[in-house]
Amino acid sequence: MPTAKKRARTYDPAKTRTAVLAQFGNVREAVAALTPEQLALPTRLGEWTVRELVAHIGMAVTAVHRALDRPAPPAQDAVLLDWPFATAASSAVIADFTRTLAERNPDLGAYLADIEQTLTAHLDAHPGTRLLETNAGAMPLADYLVTRTVELVVHTDDLNAAVPGLAVPYDRQALAACTRLLADALAVKAPGGSTEVRIPPYAVVQCVEGPRHTRGTPPNVVETDPLTWIRLATGRVAWKDAVEEAKVRASGERADLGGLLPIMS
């Protein structure tokens, strides 16, 4: 796992909380209108149906509940940028838990409404400094909430891809936090200053070993939109396909990021 040597970008805890609740609310409202036939549709996540995807979104949020139900760890031993590289190790357990949740919660509207209510109560009761034991290690609640924007935005996109015409909206702050965290993770995975990756309007990072750019137009530039970047970083879209479809503009001999992606899978 790459080591996050650089200090992580800071996030406003109040804005992060608002973003998580807003994006979860967007999903909850959309799911309430889904028909049984839509819930049975396949998704791009292996064998999961839309019903299982929705159950997983709930599970990703209740990770906060489960962590707060456990004693606080004695000291922090992880930073926010450790999290993107720690998710793959839990994939098999997550898949099994998701299927169980989907079976246990036939009424997905009630399931999500209960999660929303409980999450709000938990966030009211605990400060952002409260340490949680997570899959990446012990980190503050405020940092862990940033990771929930990634889960919510990525899986909102999965929902929209699975159900024609659904168009669940993306909360701007949630989309921004998700984009920035995954961009910063790329800079951790490929440290350097030879390539500039631009994801307007939310993030610009320097990465990849080589001559460091100091002024003027960088010799190696990658530019894309937030959703394309998120799909690349999570393996929903292949680098080659995104370039061929003009979803990514890449110039310079060090602008090929295909070997560095996905960051999360």
PADRENPA-795620 format. One record per residue (C-alpha): residue number from 1; x, y, z. Coordinates in pm, 1 decimal. Layout:
<sites>
num->NUM; xx->X; yy->Y; zz->Z
...
</sites>
This chain:
<sites>
num->1; xx->0.0; yy->0.0; zz->0.0
num->2; xx->142.2; yy->343.7; zz->-88.6
num->3; xx->236.4; yy->562.7; zz->202.1
num->4; xx->70.3; yy->901.2; zz->227.3
num->5; xx->379.9; yy->1110.4; zz->296.2
num->6; xx->231.4; yy->1446.3; zz->208.9
num->7; xx->-13.9; yy->1610.7; zz->441.0
num->8; xx->-368.6; yy->1545.4; zz->330.5
num->9; xx->-582.9; yy->1823.7; zz->192.3
num->10; xx->-807.1; yy->1970.6; zz->460.6
num->11; xx->-1185.6; yy->1945.0; zz->443.0
num->12; xx->-1440.0; yy->2153.0; zz->631.2
num->13; xx->-1614.5; yy->1906.3; zz->867.2
num->14; xx->-1945.6; yy->2093.4; zz->856.0
num->15; xx->-1947.0; yy->2096.3; zz->475.3
num->16; xx->-1854.0; yy->1727.7; zz->464.5
num->17; xx->-2138.6; yy->1636.9; zz->697.5
num->18; xx->-2382.4; yy->1839.3; zz->487.8
num->19; xx->-2252.7; yy->1676.6; zz->169.0
num->20; xx->-2285.6; yy->1321.5; zz->302.2
num->21; xx->-2640.2; yy->1378.4; zz->423.7
num->22; xx->-2736.8; yy->1558.2; zz->102.4
num->23; xx->-2605.2; yy->1286.0; zz->-127.7
num->24; xx->-2757.0; yy->1010.7; zz->82.7
num->25; xx->-3086.0; yy->1200.5; zz->71.2
num->26; xx->-3063.9; yy->1219.4; zz->-308.1
num->27; xx->-3022.6; yy->842.5; zz->-324.0
num->28; xx->-3302.4; yy->776.6; zz->-73.1
num->29; xx->-3549.7; yy->990.3; zz->-267.6
num->30; xx->-3461.2; yy->822.4; zz->-596.6
num->31; xx->-3483.7; yy->470.5; zz->-455.2
num->32; xx->-3830.5; yy->542.2; zz->-314.1
num->33; xx->-3959.8; yy->577.5; zz->-670.9
num->34; xx->-3800.5; yy->260.9; zz->-812.8
num->35; xx->-4028.0; yy->-20.9; zz->-921.4
num->36; xx->-3967.8; yy->-390.6; zz->-840.9
num->37; xx->-3862.6; yy->-436.4; zz->-1203.1
num->38; xx->-3604.4; yy->-157.9; zz->-1176.1
num->39; xx->-3471.0; yy->-298.5; zz->-849.4
num->40; xx->-3417.7; yy->-630.5; zz->-1026.4
num->41; xx->-3207.8; yy->-476.0; zz->-1306.1
num->42; xx->-2841.2; yy->-579.7; zz->-1335.4
num->43; xx->-2560.5; yy->-337.9; zz->-1250.9
num->44; xx->-2202.8; yy->-304.1; zz->-1370.3
num->45; xx->-2087.7; yy->-449.4; zz->-1036.2
num->46; xx->-2065.0; yy->-816.1; zz->-1118.8
num->47; xx->-2372.4; yy->-1013.7; zz->-1014.2
num->48; xx->-2530.1; yy->-736.0; zz->-806.3
num->49; xx->-2877.5; yy->-616.7; zz->-895.0
num->50; xx->-2995.6; yy->-264.3; zz->-825.8
num->51; xx->-3150.9; yy->-392.9; zz->-502.4
num->52; xx->-2812.8; yy->-519.2; zz->-383.7
num->53; xx->-2643.1; yy->-198.7; zz->-492.9
num->54; xx->-2888.7; yy->3.8; zz->-283.1
num->55; xx->-2828.7; yy->-227.6; zz->13.5
num->56; xx->-2456.0; yy->-169.6; zz->-30.4
num->57; xx->-2497.8; yy->208.4; zz->-32.0
num->58; xx->-2675.9; yy->176.8; zz->300.6
num->59; xx->-2400.2; yy->-47.3; zz->430.1
num->60; xx->-2132.5; yy->203.2; zz->327.7
num->61; xx->-2303.7; yy->471.5; zz->534.7
num->62; xx->-2370.0; yy->247.3; zz->834.6
num->63; xx->-1997.3; yy->180.9; zz->849.4
num->64; xx->-2002.3; yy->505.0; zz->1050.7
num->65; xx->-2263.5; yy->358.6; zz->1286.2
num->66; xx->-2068.5; yy->36.9; zz->1336.5
num->67; xx->-1743.2; yy->221.3; zz->1404.8
num->68; xx->-1908.2; yy->451.9; zz->1658.9
num->69; xx->-2060.5; yy->152.7; zz->1836.0
num->70; xx->-1710.0; yy->22.3; zz->1908.3
num->71; xx->-1470.5; yy->171.7; zz->2164.6
num->72; xx->-1251.6; yy->450.4; zz->2031.3
num->73; xx->-898.3; yy->331.7; zz->1946.8
num->74; xx->-625.5; yy->470.5; zz->2173.3
num->75; xx->-441.9; yy->665.0; zz->1902.7
num->76; xx->-466.0; yy->762.1; zz->1537.4
num->77; xx->-251.8; yy->544.5; zz->1311.6
num->78; xx->-395.6; yy->624.9; zz->968.3
num->79; xx->-455.2; yy->934.4; zz->758.3
num->80; xx->-726.4; yy->1006.0; zz->506.7
num->81; xx->-508.3; yy->922.6; zz->206.7
num->82; xx->-447.4; yy->570.9; zz->338.9
num->83; xx->-812.8; yy->482.0; zz->283.8
num->84; xx->-830.3; yy->452.8; zz->-99.2
num->85; xx->-559.2; yy->186.4; zz->-92.1
num->86; xx->-719.5; yy->-22.3; zz->182.8
num->87; xx->-1057.9; yy->-96.5; zz->29.4
num->88; xx->-975.9; yy->-389.7; zz->-200.1
num->89; xx->-876.8; yy->-617.8; zz->89.0
num->90; xx->-1234.4; yy->-620.4; zz->221.0
num->91; xx->-1414.7; yy->-677.7; zz->-109.7
num->92; xx->-1518.1; yy->-1041.8; zz->-51.5
num->93; xx->-1657.8; yy->-972.6; zz->295.0
num->94; xx->-1840.0; yy->-665.0; zz->166.2
num->95; xx->-2003.1; yy->-864.2; zz->-114.9
num->96; xx->-2135.6; yy->-1128.0; zz->127.1
num->97; xx->-2262.4; yy->-867.3; zz->374.0
num->98; xx->-2434.7; yy->-677.4; zz->93.1
num->99; xx->-2632.5; yy->-981.3; zz->-21.0
num->100; xx->-2740.0; yy->-1052.6; zz->335.7
num->101; xx->-2858.4; yy->-693.2; zz->381.8
num->102; xx->-3056.7; yy->-702.2; zz->59.0
num->103; xx->-3237.3; yy->-1016.4; zz->176.8
num->104; xx->-3305.2; yy->-879.7; zz->525.1
num->105; xx->-3443.3; yy->-546.0; zz->405.9
num->106; xx->-3717.9; yy->-597.2; zz->147.3
num->107; xx->-3845.8; yy->-244.0; zz->214.7
num->108; xx->-3548.2; yy->-41.0; zz->94.5
num->109; xx->-3726.1; yy->290.0; zz->154.2
num->110; xx->-3765.4; yy->215.6; zz->525.1
num->111; xx->-3409.8; yy->79.5; zz->537.8
num->112; xx->-3259.2; yy->400.7; zz->399.5
num->113; xx->-3485.5; yy->629.3; zz->603.0
num->114; xx->-3376.6; yy->457.4; zz->923.5
num->115; xx->-3010.6; yy->490.4; zz->825.5
num->116; xx->-3052.8; yy->861.4; zz->754.0
num->117; xx->-3218.7; yy->923.5; zz->1090.1
num->118; xx->-2960.2; yy->723.6; zz->1283.4
num->119; xx->-2666.3; yy->881.1; zz->1101.0
num->120; xx->-2792.7; yy->1229.6; zz->1180.9
num->121; xx->-2826.0; yy->1136.1; zz->1548.8
num->122; xx->-2475.9; yy->988.8; zz->1556.7
num->123; xx->-2321.8; yy->1296.7; zz->1397.7
num->124; xx->-2505.8; yy->1519.5; zz->1644.4
num->125; xx->-2372.7; yy->1313.9; zz->1936.2
num->126; xx->-2005.6; yy->1277.4; zz->1837.9
num->127; xx->-1739.1; yy->1537.7; zz->1755.4
num->128; xx->-1536.7; yy->1512.5; zz->1435.8
num->129; xx->-1227.3; yy->1439.2; zz->1642.9
num->130; xx->-1369.6; yy->1111.4; zz->1773.7
num->131; xx->-1139.4; yy->831.7; zz->1655.6
num->132; xx->-1283.8; yy->539.0; zz->1462.9
num->133; xx->-1135.5; yy->199.8; zz->1383.1
num->134; xx->-1170.9; yy->171.1; zz->1003.9
num->135; xx->-1047.7; yy->-68.5; zz->737.5
num->136; xx->-754.1; yy->168.6; zz->682.8
num->137; xx->-671.7; yy->210.7; zz->1053.2
num->138; xx->-769.2; yy->453.6; zz->1325.4
num->139; xx->-871.4; yy->797.1; zz->1197.3
num->140; xx->-1099.1; yy->1082.5; zz->1307.2
num->141; xx->-1469.3; yy->1074.2; zz->1228.5
num->142; xx->-1436.4; yy->1397.2; zz->1026.7
num->143; xx->-1183.2; yy->1230.9; zz->794.5
num->144; xx->-1382.7; yy->910.2; zz->764.1
num->145; xx->-1687.3; yy->1109.4; zz->655.1
num->146; xx->-1485.8; yy->1234.3; zz->356.9
num->147; xx->-1445.7; yy->872.3; zz->247.7
num->148; xx->-1823.5; yy->835.3; zz->260.6
num->149; xx->-1855.9; yy->1100.1; zz->-10.3
num->150; xx->-1652.7; yy->868.6; zz->-234.0
num->151; xx->-1878.5; yy->572.2; zz->-158.3
num->152; xx->-2193.1; yy->776.6; zz->-215.7
num->153; xx->-2085.3; yy->951.2; zz->-535.0
num->154; xx->-1934.3; yy->640.1; zz->-693.7
num->155; xx->-2240.5; yy->429.2; zz->-620.2
num->156; xx->-2479.8; yy->705.8; zz->-724.1
num->157; xx->-2305.9; yy->687.4; zz->-1059.6
num->158; xx->-2349.0; yy->307.7; zz->-1056.6
num->159; xx->-2720.9; yy->353.7; zz->-989.7
num->160; xx->-2758.9; yy->602.4; zz->-1271.3
num->161; xx->-2578.1; yy->366.4; zz->-1507.6
num->162; xx->-2802.9; yy->74.0; zz->-1410.1
num->163; xx->-3145.4; yy->239.8; zz->-1431.7
num->164; xx->-3220.1; yy->417.6; zz->-1760.0
num->165; xx->-3340.4; yy->772.5; zz->-1705.7
num->166; xx->-3286.0; yy->769.7; zz->-1326.9
num->167; xx->-3049.1; yy->1069.6; zz->-1307.4
num->168; xx->-2993.0; yy->1086.1; zz->-930.7
num->169; xx->-2833.7; yy->1429.8; zz->-877.6
num->170; xx->-2484.4; yy->1478.7; zz->-735.8
num->171; xx->-2443.3; yy->1714.2; zz->-445.0
num->172; xx->-2173.8; yy->1961.0; zz->-551.7
num->173; xx->-1977.5; yy->1940.6; zz->-227.6
num->174; xx->-1990.1; yy->1559.0; zz->-225.4
num->175; xx->-1871.1; yy->1546.6; zz->-586.9
num->176; xx->-1590.2; yy->1790.2; zz->-507.9
num->177; xx->-1468.4; yy->1594.7; zz->-203.3
num->178; xx->-1480.4; yy->1265.3; zz->-391.3
num->179; xx->-1288.2; yy->1409.3; zz->-686.6
num->180; xx->-1021.4; yy->1567.7; zz->-466.5
num->181; xx->-960.8; yy->1263.2; zz->-251.2
num->182; xx->-913.1; yy->1036.3; zz->-552.8
num->183; xx->-690.0; yy->1293.5; zz->-726.0
num->184; xx->-473.0; yy->1325.5; zz->-416.0
num->185; xx->-455.3; yy->945.9; zz->-397.8
num->186; xx->-308.1; yy->942.4; zz->-749.1
num->187; xx->-40.7; yy->1187.0; zz->-634.8
num->188; xx->39.9; yy->951.3; zz->-345.9
num->189; xx->51.8; yy->646.7; zz->-573.3
num->190; xx->274.1; yy->819.8; zz->-831.6
num->191; xx->468.0; yy->1092.9; zz->-649.2
num->192; xx->643.6; yy->1349.1; zz->-860.9
num->193; xx->596.2; yy->1675.5; zz->-1042.0
num->194; xx->631.3; yy->1602.6; zz->-1412.7
num->195; xx->261.1; yy->1563.0; zz->-1494.0
num->196; xx->-26.4; yy->1792.2; zz->-1410.1
num->197; xx->-369.0; yy->1633.1; zz->-1376.7
num->198; xx->-654.7; yy->1880.2; zz->-1402.7
num->199; xx->-1011.8; yy->1795.3; zz->-1304.5
num->200; xx->-1196.0; yy->2127.1; zz->-1324.4
num->201; xx->-1349.1; yy->2281.2; zz->-1130.0
num->202; xx->-1239.6; yy->2075.3; zz->-829.0
num->203; xx->-879.6; yy->1957.0; zz->-840.1
num->204; xx->-532.2; yy->1997.3; zz->-985.4
num->205; xx->-249.6; yy->1766.9; zz->-874.8
num->206; xx->112.0; yy->1710.5; zz->-972.0
num->207; xx->230.4; yy->1351.1; zz->-1005.6
num->208; xx->466.9; yy->1108.4; zz->-1183.1
num->209; xx->844.1; yy->1109.6; zz->-1147.1
num->210; xx->1044.7; yy->1319.7; zz->-1389.6
num->211; xx->1148.9; yy->1680.6; zz->-1445.5
num->212; xx->945.3; yy->1907.2; zz->-1223.4
num->213; xx->744.7; yy->2178.6; zz->-1394.9
num->214; xx->784.7; yy->2525.9; zz->-1240.8
num->215; xx->625.7; yy->2784.5; zz->-1471.7
num->216; xx->438.2; yy->2825.9; zz->-1796.8
num->217; xx->245.8; yy->2547.3; zz->-1966.5
num->218; xx->338.2; yy->2205.6; zz->-1821.6
num->219; xx->489.5; yy->1962.0; zz->-2076.6
num->220; xx->266.2; yy->1677.3; zz->-1955.9
num->221; xx->-100.5; yy->1751.9; zz->-1894.8
num->222; xx->-405.4; yy->1535.3; zz->-1834.0
num->223; xx->-749.3; yy->1695.1; zz->-1816.2
num->224; xx->-1091.6; yy->1542.0; zz->-1768.1
num->225; xx->-1425.9; yy->1605.1; zz->-1601.0
num->226; xx->-1505.7; yy->1492.2; zz->-1242.8
num->227; xx->-1729.1; yy->1194.3; zz->-1327.2
num->228; xx->-1489.0; yy->1058.3; zz->-1588.8
num->229; xx->-1204.6; yy->1092.3; zz->-1338.8
num->230; xx->-1402.3; yy->910.5; zz->-1071.2
num->231; xx->-1486.5; yy->629.5; zz->-1316.8
num->232; xx->-1119.6; yy->599.6; zz->-1414.5
num->233; xx->-1001.2; yy->600.7; zz->-1054.7
num->234; xx->-1246.0; yy->326.7; zz->-955.9
num->235; xx->-1213.9; yy->105.1; zz->-1261.6
num->236; xx->-1554.1; yy->180.7; zz->-1412.4
num->237; xx->-1388.2; yy->311.5; zz->-1730.3
num->238; xx->-1057.4; yy->206.3; zz->-1885.9
num->239; xx->-796.9; yy->472.2; zz->-1962.5
num->240; xx->-768.9; yy->367.7; zz->-2328.6
num->241; xx->-1143.4; yy->390.4; zz->-2378.2
num->242; xx->-1170.1; yy->729.9; zz->-2211.7
num->243; xx->-892.7; yy->871.1; zz->-2432.4
num->244; xx->-1040.7; yy->723.4; zz->-2750.8
num->245; xx->-1383.3; yy->864.0; zz->-2665.1
num->246; xx->-1230.0; yy->1208.7; zz->-2601.0
num->247; xx->-1335.5; yy->1199.5; zz->-2236.5
num->248; xx->-971.1; yy->1262.6; zz->-2143.6
num->249; xx->-722.7; yy->1502.2; zz->-2302.7
num->250; xx->-363.4; yy->1386.7; zz->-2248.7
num->251; xx->-50.2; yy->1549.2; zz->-2390.6
num->252; xx->316.9; yy->1477.8; zz->-2326.2
num->253; xx->531.1; yy->1165.4; zz->-2296.3
num->254; xx->443.8; yy->1121.4; zz->-1926.7
num->255; xx->70.3; yy->1185.9; zz->-1965.7
num->256; xx->-31.6; yy->821.1; zz->-2006.8
num->257; xx->-186.4; yy->726.6; zz->-1670.0
num->258; xx->-314.1; yy->388.6; zz->-1787.3
num->259; xx->-61.0; yy->195.5; zz->-1582.3
num->260; xx->-155.6; yy->380.3; zz->-1263.1
num->261; xx->-531.1; yy->325.2; zz->-1283.9
num->262; xx->-756.9; yy->227.3; zz->-1126.1
num->263; xx->-662.4; yy->359.3; zz->-784.1
num->264; xx->-950.4; yy->178.0; zz->-615.8
num->265; xx->-1100.0; yy->-146.2; zz->-742.0
</sites>
